[in-house]
Amino acid sequence: MGGLFGIASRQDCVKDLFYGTDYHSHLGTRRAGLAVVNERGFTRSIHSIESSYFRSKFEPDLAIFQGNMGIGVISDTDSQPLIINSHLGTFGIVTVGKINNLAELGKNAFSQKKYFSETSGFDINPTELIAMLICEHDSFAAGIRHVNESIKGSCTMLLLTREGIYAARDRYGRTPVIIGKKDGAFAASSESSAFPNLGYEIEYYVGPSEVVLITPDGYEQVSPPGERMQVCSFLWVYYGYPPSCYEGINVEEVRYKCGRALARDDTVEVDFVSGIPDSGIGHALGYAGGKGIPYMRPYVKYTPTWPRSFMPQNQAVRDLVAKMKLIPNRAIISGKRIVFCDDSIVRGTQLQDNIQILYEYGAKEVHMRVACPTLIHPCEFLNFSTSRSQLDLAGRKAIKALEGKDDVHLEEYAQAGSDRNRAMVEQIRKTLGMTSLKYQTIGDLVEAIGLPKERLCTHCWDGTSYC
């Protein structure tokens, strides 16, 4: 995934830029960067945050930064920001998204005798390629439109120029950009939760493919929003931080609604409900309220040193992190019938280990209620599950076990209540060792979010989306 933060202020912006970017650390753990501009030029710093936190890496750099405009990024892909010298002038750029035709666009650039100096692993740096596409036109606005027309996937970006910050949301608005305002400053952020402690109020939600130019005095529309939107539903289910709002809809409120929907027709008799920390907690609180049963914590997350389990690129490290960060409490587990709520089941390997521990600690029954439908399609548009093939998904593994191959009858498997859907869920339940397993329906999830389905990306679950 990843997150962006930018600020244009009448005063020095470095403190707000530092903390505003840090408030996106839940969105990635690979690379982070800051860039500012002042009358002397551009200054930037990039660090790996795979083995250390953003604050500890960037605090020593703060003395070198000075300026009233800057951009920051938490990235799970390439090193950013980049500083680009071009016929449009010098500018800094940060991006979030996924470019599925990166190789094709790179090959086309090479055919025109262009070159790339930055790398991302052994590949072309996606952010540099985006900058190249922008510079093929005579203005930033035209260049950004060219990006949206050229790439397959998505790309949301901030451009830092001497005139201001261009905030551009991806073509179908899969990732958000929110404008915040306080006296003497305007900011652009992927997460509105970055605003309150810095004194900002939400001013505007940038629309799909819309471009705005932010200055210390305000913002102006450079390109209007498109009519179609496909904002990622998983933002509310999992990625988003609880205080954040997208399209005016709060993350935590959606999770409460998801939990109540899961509880509405559930007849299982249990002693208490719990949420898999952290993103399952809101769903579980909604479930507890809907069923009128206690919320308790048989697992407690140890947060001081263990990062998010899905982020490390090595599967063995992911599994170790998942095990070590959740500490079971035998006094609460032993002899109890427990229903757990979680945001999703991706592979299921970590969950399987946690369930086994519950039984070893004396749980009588372990039920699982999942806040979204079964994941059967890898994400095509964001860098969620980039290291996973479709066969890594628990849903696809179940389909293969039932059919002998994993790519047949997918529409039927995605249809809640169908014979094949029930068989898939039962296969996952048996594999993971749960007493019972139920998933949220797409209809209930869409209702909890509160946007029309055609304005939400539900590709992970049913394969539908705009290209």
N, C-alpha and C positions, 0 to 999 in steps of 0.2 A: 504494500500500500504506500504510505508516505503522507506527509503533510507539509503545508506551506504557510508562511507568515511574512507579511510585509508591512512597513509603516512609513508614512510620510508625516513629518512633524515640524512645527516651527522651532522646536527645541532639539537638543541632541536626542537621537532616537535609540541609542545603543541599549539602554537598560530594558526598554519595552521590547526591543527586537530579541534580546537574549531570552527573557522570560516567556515571551509569546511563542518563540520557536520551541523552547523547552516544553511547553504545554502540548506539543504534538508528539512527544516521545513514545506514547502508547501506540503510534502508528508505524513504528519501524525501529530497527536496532542495528542497521549496517553502517550507514554514512550520515553525516550531518554537516551543514555548512552555513556560514553567515557572510554577507557582503554589504558594505555601505559605500555611499558616494558623498564626497564633499568637494570643495572648490579645488582641492589638489588632485582629485581623481578617485579611483575605486580601490577599496581594500577588501580582501576576502580571506577566509580561513575555512579549511575542510579537515575533518577528523573522522576516523573510524570510531564508531560507538558500539562495536560488537562485544568488547570486553570492559566497557566503562560507560558511565552515564554522561549524557550531554553536558550537564553543568560542570562536572569535574574536568571534562576535556576543554571546554571553551572559556571557563573563568580566567585562566591565565592569559587568554588572547584579548580580553576586553580592553586592555590598555592601548592596543594598537588601533582600535576602532574609534572613529569620530565622524559624525555626520548626522544630518536630519532626515535622511531617507535610507532605508535598508531592506534587505530580504533575507529570509532564512528558510531552511528546509531540513526535514528528516526524511531520508531516502532509504528505500530497501533495494535500490538498484545501483545507480552510478554515483560517482563523486560529483557533488554540486556545492555551490553555484559555479557556473562558468562565467568568465568575463570575456566578452566578444568585441573585437575591433572590426568595424564594418563601414560600408558607405552610409549606413543609417546613423553612425556614431558608435561610441563605445557603450555597451550595455551589459548588465548582469542578468542571468536567467536561471530560474529553478523550475522544475517540472514534476508533475505527478501523473502517472498513467501507465499505459502499456502500448507499445507499438508492435503490432503483429507482423507488419510488412517491413520491418527494419532492414532485413537483408536486401529486399528488393529495392528499397529507397537508396540504400548504400551503393548497390550495384549501379543504379542509374546515375548517382553522383560520380562514381569512378569513370563511367563512360563519358562524362563531361570534363574529365581530368581534374576533378575536385579531390580534396583529401581531408582526412580527419586526424587531428593530433591527440585527442583524448581517447581513452579506451574504457570499457566496462568489462573487466575480465579480459577475454580475448576478442571481444566484439566491439563494434562501433558504439561509442557513448551516445545513448538515445537523446540526451539533452543537447549535445553538440549537433546532432542531426536536425533536431527541431530548430536550433539557431540558424543552421544552414538554410533550411526551408524558409524561415522568416526573411533572411537576407537576400532571397531571390526576388524580392519585391521592393517597391520604392517607399513603403511606409510600414510601420509596425502593424497597423490595423490590417493592411492588405496581406502582410506576411503571415499574421496569425490566421486569417481566413484561409490562406494557402495551406497552412498546417492541417486545419480541419478537413480540407478537401483531399489532402494527400495521404493521410495516415489511415490505417485500419486499426481500430482499437480506441484509445482515448488519450487525451493529453490536456491537462489543466496546468497553467503556468503563471508565473509572475516575471515581468521584465523590469529591471531597475535601470532607469535612464536619468539623465540630469534634469529632465523636465518633470518627471514623476514616475510612478509605478503603474505599469499596465497589468491589470488583473484580468485573465482570460480563462473562462471556464470551458471545459471540453465540449465537443459538438452536441452531445446529447445530455450533458449535465450529470454524468455518472458520479463525479466527485464534486463536492460543494465548494463555493467561494462565498464568504460572508464579509460584508463591509461593516466595520465598527467605527464609532465616532466618540471622541472626547474633546474637551476644550483644547484647541491648538493642534489636533492630530487626527488622522484617519488611518485605519489599518485594514488589511485584507487577510483573511484567515481561512484555513480548511475547517477549523473547529471554533465554534462560537464560545466554547468553554475557555478559550484563551483570553477572552475579553474582561470578565468581571473584576478579577483581582488587579488588573491594570487600569481600571477606571473607564473602560469602553462600554458603550451601549450598542446593541445591534441596530444598524442603520438601514441595511439593504442586503437582500439575497440576490447575488448575480445569477442571471438566467443561463440556460444552456446556450453555448457558443457566444455568449455576450462578452464584450470587452469594455472595461471601464478604465479611465486614467485617473489615478489617485494622486493628489497633491496635498500639501499641508492645509490648504484652504477648502478642500472638498473633493468631489469626484464627478466626472462627467462621462456620459456614455459615448463610446467611440464606435462600437458596432452593436446593433440591437440584438436581443435574444431571439433564438429560433423558436419555432412553434412546438417542436417535439422535444420531450424530455424523457430520459430513462435513468433517473437517479437510482443509485445502488441501494436496494432494499436492505442489504447486509449492514449498511451503516447503522440503522436502528437496531437490528438484531444483535450485532456483535462489535463492529469496528468502533462505532461512535462512543465518545466519552459521555457518561450519563447527563451532565448539565448541558450538553450541546443541543442545538436546534438546527435542523435542516429544513428548508422550505417552511419555516415557522413551526415545525413539529418537534417536540422535545423527545430526546432519546429515552430517558427513563420512563416517561409517561407511556410511550409505546411498549416498553418492556412490561410494565404493569398490565397493560391491556392484553398483551400476548399471554401472560401468565393466567389472567382471568379466563381467557378463551380456552386455554388448555384445561382449566379446572371445570369449565361449564358442564361438560357432558361426561366427566370422568367419574366412574363409580368405584374406583379402587379404595379400599379401606387401609389407611396408614396411620402411623403415630405422629409423624411430622413431615414437613417439606423442607428441602434445602436447595441451595443453588450452587452449581460448580463455580467457584470464584474465578474471575470477578464478574464477567458479563452475564453469568447465569443468575446472579443474585436478584436483579430487578424482576426477571421472569418468575422466580420462585416467590418473591414477595407478593406479586400479583396473584399467583396461584394460591398462596396461603390465605390472602384476603378473600378470594373467590370461594374457597372451600371452607373457610372458617376453622382452619387447623393451625397449629403452632408452626413457626419458622424457627429452625435450629441449625447449628453448624457442626455437623459431624466431621467435616474437613475444615481446617483453617489454613489460609494461605500465608506462607512465610515470605514477606515482601522485601526485606532489606537487601538481599543479594541475588535473588533468582529472577531472571527476565521472563518475558512471555514465552510460553513453551513452543508456539508454532513458528516463532521467528528464526531460531538458528537453522542454518541451511542443512546441517547434518542430522539425519533422522535419529541416530543413536543419542546425540546431544539433546535433541528435542525430547526424546523419551525420558532421559535422565532428568532434565529440567522439570518436566511435568510431574515426575514422581517426587523429587526432592522438595518442590515448592509447596506441596499440599501435605499437611501433617494431620493424620487421623486422630480422633478423640474417642478412645475405646469406651469411656464412661457414657457417652451419648449414643454410640453405635450399638452396643451389645444388647441383643434381645429385641431390637426395634424393627418395625416395618417402615421403610423410608422411601419417599418419592423425591427424586432429584429433578430439577429443571436445569437445562443447559441451553446455550444459544444455538448449538448445532452439533452434529457428529460428522467429522470430516473423514479421517481414517478409521477412528475408533480404537486404535491400539493403546493410546494413553488411557482412555476411558475404561477399556477392558482391564487394565492393570489396577486402576482405582477401584473398580467394582470387586475384583478378587480380594483386595485388601479389606473391603467392607465385610465380606463374608468371613474372612479370617479373623476379624475383630468381633464377630458374633452377630452380625445383622441377620434378621430372619427373612426379610424380603427387601429387594432393591428394585424399585420401579424408576423408569426414566421417561420424562416428558420433555420433548425438544421443541424449542420456540419457532423453528422454521421447518419446512418440508425436507424430505430426504435430498441431500446433494447428489445429483447424478451427472452434472455437467461441470467440467473445470471452468473457472472464470476466464472469459475471453477479453476482458476489458480493463481489469485492474491487476496489480501484482499480488493478488491473493492466490495462493497455491501455485506459484510459478514453478516450484520444483516438483510438482506432483503431476503424474499422468492421470488420466481418467480412471485407470485401474487401481490407483491408490484410494479412491473414494470408496467408503464403506458401501454406498448404494450400488456402485458398479461391481464391486466384489461379490455382493449378494446376487446381482443379476447373473453374473458369470457362473456362480454356483448353481443357480436354478436353470439356466439356459445352455450352459456350455460356452457361451460367448457373452461379452458385456455390452454389445451395441445393438440389441434387438428389442423391439416392442417398447422403446423408451417412452413414448407418449402414454402408453397404458401404465407403465410403472410410475410415471409422474402423476397419474390421476388418483387422488386420494379416494380410498374406498373400493377401488377396482380389485379384482381377484389377484392380479399380478402385483399391485401395490401392497396388498395385505401379505402376500407371500414374501415379497422383498423385506418388509418390516420384520416379519417373523424370522426370516433368515438372519437378519442383523441382530435381532434379540438373542437368538440361540448362540450366535458367534460370540457375542459380548457377555453372555451369561446373566442377563437381567431377568427378573421375575416377569416384568411386562415392559413394553415399549410403545409409546405413541408419539407421533409427530404432529406439529401444527399443520393445518391445511393452508394452502395459498390464499383462499378466500378469507380466512380468519386473520392471516398476517396482513393482507392488504387492508382489511377493515381496521386493524389496530393502528396501522400507519396513517390511514386517513386520506391518502391520495388515490386517484383512479388508477387501476392496474396498468393502463396503457402509459402512465407517466412513471412507472417503476420498472427497473430492470429485475426480472425474476429468472434470468437465464440459468443460474446455478441449479434451479429446481425443475423448470419445465422446458428449458432450451429456447424460450422466446425472447427476442430482443430486436432492436434495430441494429444494422451493421455499423 
